[in-house]
Structure formats: structure tokens, C-alpha cells
């Protein structure tokens, strides 16, 4: 009789331990569940803000491409003249190896130089070049200015940075006409004309 009670007590203890372990695993897994991140038509995860305020380190190659609904002209104070920024004020660049209406920056290039995607039909403020879009290999619509695809540089860590200017001799901030922004030696910070339109 006592052996049966001992056996029952042991079986009951083992069952309780298994039940507790199962509950613990269930609790751990539930911490990792939640609302799924939105996914776009290409099947990539989309940031909650559409990427409009993506910071440095955001990888376009992983599907987190930046987007904007406006292009604005901004006067610089370092002899660069007027450049184009997105709606948040981030400097936008063009790539010499691109072709008109065709982006050549893909793969690892797009991880450093994030293609700027159209958020609806982009508005313009003091931008003279024709604004349009080009369809990339992944089907996403990248904004173009005067036919040149636009990018943000991962090395720009705050609004107003131009760390990508002249990078590798192929990357340049974009002027409102869609040309390359270049520094002019004759420009001075106090001058009202602090740069020429570019090449």
C-alpha cells in the first residue's frame, strides 16, 4: 500500500514538473509575439514611418529604404551653394555611374547609399529640375531629379551633414537643377552667392 502511494506521489511530482516547464516555455514564447511589422508589395519589412526618418545605419539592402514626399532647396554656408534635401532636411546625392533614369547602385552599394523612394507624388520647393521616378530591379519607385536617381548617405548622421560629398569621386550632393554640387574657391561664407550650380 505504501509503495503504491510513493509511486503515485512520484508520478504526480513528475507530471507537475512537466506542466510547469511547458508553462514556462509558453510564457517565454509569448514575450516574443506581437503585432507583425507591415510588409510592402515586394515582401520587405517597412518601417512604421515609411522610412522617412531613417537614421544612419539603416540598410537599404535589407529592404529598409528611405522615402520622402518632398524635395526642397537648401542654401549651404560652406561654399557649396544650394543643394536639395528631403522633407526632413537630409542631403540628397546623385551618382556619376548611374545613367539617366537608371540606377546602377544595387546590392552592397544600396546599403551605404540608400535609394530615396517616392511617398506618393513628391512635392517640390524651389527645385527647378524635373522630378519623376524610376522603377528599380526590386520594383520600388526611386525618385529622380532631372533624370538622376537620388540617394541618402548612411554616413550622414544628422540633418545638414554632407559627408558623402565627393565620395570616391562619384557621389555629389544634388543642386535644384539636378546637377552636381561643387565647391567654388571664390565663394565666401558672407557672400550671397555661395556657390555655382555644378557640372
C-alpha positions as CSV (number, residue, x, y, z in Angstrom):
1,X,0.0,0.0,0.0
2,X,2.7,2.4,0.9
3,X,4.6,1.6,-2.2
4,X,1.6,2.5,-4.3
5,X,1.3,5.8,-2.5
6,X,5.0,6.5,-3.1
7,X,4.7,5.6,-6.8
8,X,1.6,7.9,-7.1
9,X,3.4,10.7,-5.4
10,X,6.4,10.4,-7.7
11,X,4.2,10.2,-10.8
12,X,2.3,13.3,-9.6
13,X,5.6,15.2,-9.0
14,X,6.9,14.3,-12.5
15,X,3.7,15.5,-14.1
16,X,3.7,18.7,-12.2
17,X,7.3,19.4,-13.2
18,X,6.5,18.8,-16.9
19,X,3.4,21.0,-16.6
20,X,5.5,23.9,-15.1
21,X,8.2,23.5,-17.8
22,X,5.6,23.7,-20.5
23,X,4.0,26.8,-19.0
24,X,7.4,28.5,-18.6
25,X,8.2,27.8,-22.3
26,X,4.8,29.2,-23.3
27,X,5.4,32.3,-21.3
28,X,8.8,32.9,-22.8
29,X,7.5,32.5,-26.3
30,X,4.6,34.8,-25.7
31,X,7.1,37.6,-24.9
32,X,8.3,37.4,-28.5
33,X,4.9,37.7,-30.1
34,X,3.2,40.9,-31.0
35,X,1.9,42.9,-33.9
36,X,3.7,41.9,-37.1
37,X,5.6,44.7,-38.8
38,X,4.0,45.9,-42.0
39,X,5.2,44.4,-45.2
40,X,5.2,46.1,-48.6
41,X,4.3,44.6,-52.0
42,X,7.9,43.4,-52.5
43,X,7.6,41.4,-49.3
44,X,10.1,43.6,-47.4
45,X,9.5,45.0,-43.9
46,X,8.5,48.6,-43.9
47,X,9.4,51.0,-41.0
48,X,6.4,52.4,-39.2
49,X,7.1,55.9,-40.7
50,X,7.8,54.5,-44.2
51,X,11.5,55.2,-43.8
52,X,11.1,58.9,-44.0
53,X,13.1,59.4,-40.8
54,X,15.5,56.5,-41.1
55,X,18.8,57.2,-39.3
56,X,22.4,56.3,-40.2
57,X,22.8,52.5,-40.2
58,X,19.6,51.8,-41.9
59,X,20.3,49.3,-44.6
60,X,18.6,49.8,-47.9
61,X,19.9,46.4,-48.9
62,X,17.8,44.8,-46.2
63,X,14.7,46.4,-47.6
64,X,14.6,49.4,-45.2
65,X,14.8,52.1,-47.9
66,X,14.2,55.7,-47.1
67,X,11.3,57.7,-48.6
68,X,10.1,61.2,-48.8
69,X,7.1,63.2,-50.1
70,X,9.0,66.4,-50.8
71,X,12.3,67.8,-52.3
72,X,13.5,71.1,-51.0
73,X,16.3,73.5,-52.0
74,X,18.5,74.5,-49.1
75,X,21.3,77.1,-49.1
76,X,24.5,75.9,-47.6
77,X,27.0,78.1,-45.7
78,X,30.2,76.3,-46.8
79,X,30.6,77.4,-50.4
80,X,28.6,74.5,-51.8
81,X,25.7,76.7,-53.0
82,X,22.2,75.4,-53.0
83,X,21.5,71.7,-52.6
84,X,18.5,69.5,-52.5
85,X,17.2,67.8,-49.3
86,X,14.3,65.5,-48.5
87,X,11.3,66.6,-46.4
88,X,13.3,66.2,-43.2
89,X,16.4,68.1,-44.4
90,X,18.7,65.2,-45.2
91,X,21.1,65.9,-48.0
92,X,20.3,64.0,-51.3
93,X,23.0,62.8,-53.6
94,X,23.5,61.7,-57.2
95,X,25.9,59.0,-58.5
96,X,28.1,59.5,-61.6
97,X,27.9,55.9,-62.5
98,X,24.1,56.0,-62.8
99,X,22.5,56.6,-66.2
100,X,19.6,58.9,-66.8
101,X,16.5,57.1,-65.5
102,X,18.6,54.1,-64.4
103,X,20.1,53.3,-61.0
104,X,23.4,51.4,-61.1
105,X,23.6,51.3,-57.3
106,X,22.4,48.0,-56.1
107,X,23.4,45.3,-53.6
108,X,26.0,46.5,-51.1
109,X,26.1,49.9,-52.8
110,X,22.5,50.4,-51.8
111,X,23.3,49.5,-48.2
112,X,25.6,52.6,-48.0
113,X,23.8,54.8,-50.4
114,X,20.1,54.4,-49.6
115,X,17.8,54.9,-52.6
116,X,15.2,57.6,-51.9
117,X,11.7,56.1,-52.7
118,X,8.7,58.1,-53.6
119,X,6.0,58.6,-51.0
120,X,3.1,59.4,-53.3
121,X,3.9,62.2,-55.8
122,X,6.7,64.2,-54.3
123,X,6.1,67.9,-53.9
124,X,8.9,70.4,-54.6
125,X,10.0,73.7,-53.0
126,X,12.4,75.9,-55.1
127,X,13.5,72.9,-57.1
128,X,13.8,73.5,-60.9
129,X,14.8,70.1,-62.3
130,X,12.0,67.7,-63.4
131,X,11.0,65.4,-60.6
132,X,10.0,61.8,-61.6
133,X,10.6,58.2,-60.6
134,X,12.4,55.2,-62.0
135,X,11.5,51.6,-61.3
136,X,14.3,49.7,-59.6
137,X,15.1,46.0,-60.1
138,X,13.0,45.2,-57.0
139,X,10.0,47.0,-58.3
140,X,10.3,50.0,-56.0
141,X,9.9,53.6,-57.3
142,X,13.0,55.7,-56.8
143,X,12.8,59.5,-57.1
144,X,14.8,61.1,-59.8
145,X,15.7,64.7,-60.4
146,X,16.4,65.8,-64.0
147,X,16.6,62.0,-64.6
148,X,19.2,61.3,-62.0
149,X,18.2,58.8,-59.2
150,X,18.5,60.3,-55.7
151,X,20.1,58.7,-52.6
152,X,20.8,59.4,-48.9
153,X,24.2,58.6,-47.5
154,X,24.5,56.3,-44.5
155,X,27.5,58.3,-43.2
156,X,25.3,61.4,-42.7
157,X,24.4,61.1,-39.0
158,X,22.3,64.3,-38.6
159,X,20.3,66.7,-40.7
160,X,22.6,69.1,-42.6
161,X,25.5,66.6,-42.9
162,X,27.2,66.4,-46.3
163,X,29.7,63.6,-45.5
164,X,29.1,61.9,-48.9
165,X,30.1,65.0,-50.9
166,X,32.8,64.0,-53.5
167,X,33.0,60.4,-52.0
168,X,35.0,58.2,-54.3
169,X,34.9,60.9,-56.9
170,X,31.5,59.7,-58.0
171,X,29.0,60.9,-55.3
172,X,27.8,64.5,-55.1
173,X,25.1,66.5,-53.4
174,X,22.4,67.4,-55.9
175,X,21.6,71.0,-57.0
176,X,18.0,72.1,-57.5
177,X,18.6,71.7,-61.3
178,X,19.7,68.1,-60.7
179,X,23.4,68.8,-61.4
180,X,26.4,68.0,-59.2
181,X,27.0,70.5,-56.4
182,X,30.7,71.7,-56.3
183,X,32.6,73.9,-54.1
184,X,33.8,77.2,-55.7
185,X,37.1,78.7,-54.4
186,X,35.8,82.2,-55.0
187,X,32.9,81.6,-52.6
188,X,33.0,83.1,-49.2
189,X,30.6,82.4,-46.2
190,X,29.4,86.0,-46.3
191,X,28.7,86.0,-50.0
192,X,25.0,86.0,-51.0
193,X,26.0,83.7,-53.9
194,X,27.9,81.0,-52.1
195,X,28.3,78.6,-55.0
196,X,27.6,77.8,-58.6
197,X,25.1,75.3,-59.9
198,X,27.6,72.5,-60.6
199,X,28.5,70.5,-63.7
